[in-house]
Amino acid sequence: KLKSFLWIVKHEKLLTNHMRLKRTLTQDAKCPSCAKTEDIQHLFRDCFKAKEVWFALFNRQWYCDMRRKSWREWLMSNVKNKRGFGHSPVTI
């Protein structure tokens, strides 16, 4: 299930509000939490709600290191990492 979800994220097939607007499934591309455009990067990295999750799981330095890479580069490096996201015991 996780690999399927990551494939959807990697190929930008997740129906964010931005994608829903492109497909005329909504009239608003804004994030319901912060009113910025909700695309994949925003949903998983830039929204303050996403930051709260990352800070709960990992330290702030990990988040700052993540921000130095492009969204796609970060995702791919962690998917390929045998030790999992942030070197946690979770493997993908």
Buried (B, 14 or more C-beta within 10 A) or exposed (E): EEEEEBEEBBEBEBEBBBBBBEEEEBEEBBBEBBEEBBBBBBBBBBBEEBBEEBEEEBEEEBBEEBBEEEBEEBBBEBBEBEEEBBEEEEEE
